[in-house]
Amino acid sequence: MIFSIFERMKKTSLIIIAILLPLATFAQRGLNIGYIDMDYILENIPEYQEASSQLDNRVQDWKNEIDAKRREISEIQTQLENERALLTKELLEEREEDIQYLQEQLTEYQQKRFGPGGDFILQKKQLIKPIQDQVFTAVQEIADRRNFDFIFDRTSEIGMIYAKSNYDMSDQVLRIITRAANREQIETRKDRIELEQAENRTVAQDSVVQARAQASENAKTERELYIDQRRRERDSVRAAKKAAFEARREEILKERQARTDSIKAAREAAQQEKDTIN
């Protein structure tokens, strides 16, 4: 139990070290950080404002339709309550089923327009995406020109919208997690030696090893494909020879049968002639 806790703490520590080490470099030369205000940008783009206004009008139309359906259902419910005492059980159940159906239709319409995957969300995404693409392109251009390390959007839940690729430690963190998992699976001395060699490699060296392994795998696949192709060709030749042999055998059998039938017919004819003379 204690050993297991120690291993988990060790694994966590390694990950934290991998994340914090690059901060020393950041501190030495300083970071160049910027931010944008996406809401401010959108408010000052005429095309976005025009499209947003069109969407607002569409939303208002949808809301008006929903209110109209609600009023219709309410009127039907009021009428039913006024006539309830005069209706038979069958008619009452029929009216109530009609109201329930209309309510279900209203709920479906609301979900279609304003639900998580509804028209409002989809059209708003379609509206904002072209503008976002323009913003991201502009951010990339500014970051390259002014040598920014990070750029954030202070109004976005995402936060960071640009970061230099050399600060990406995803591969390093992944390597540490993978190494920690591999340590738990070590069974032989050979496995331990191979793991130690792998841990001593840098990310670049890992890339070279992986490239070689992939090349070896590709060569193996090509070899297997070549062998499979040769096998199919060989099987095809064998099948063709077998078919030719069977065809020739059938022809020979037919010829033999024809000669046998001819001899038999000649003997029968001679016997008939002999019988006639006698």
C-alpha angles and dihedrals in degrees: 000000000000090000091051092051090048092052092051091049090048091050092050092048092053091052092049091049091051090053098043101042095076089055088074089063090047091054093049097058102019129239126267104214130173138172140202134208106227093188091055091048093050092048090057099048109092094202091056093047092051093048090044090053090052090051091049090054090049091049090051090052090052091049091050090052091050092049090049092052090048092052090049092053091046092052092049090050091050091049091049092052091051092050098036095104091052098049128091119237091256094051091045092053090046092053092047091050089051091052092048090051092051091049091051090049090051092050091050091050092050091051091047092054105031106013125114091275095027132131094265094057094042095047092045089053090048089049097050100036097076089049091047090051090054091048093049091049091051091047091051091050093049092045092052094045097046097032098240118181097198136007123191136193106223093198096049130089088218091061105186114061099169135031133162112257093232089068092058105112096173093113092048093050091046091051092053092049091047092048092050090051091047092053090059090055098050111126107158139038089247090056091051092051092049091048092050090051090050092049092052091057121096123230090260091051089048088054091053091048092048091048090052091047090050091048089050090049091048090050090049091050092049090049091050091048090050092049091047091050092050090048091052091048091049092048090048092053091047091049091050092050091047091050091050091048092050091048092050091046091051091050092051092049090050091050091049092049090048091053091046091051091047093051091046092050091049092051092049090050092050091049091051091050091049092049090050093053092049 
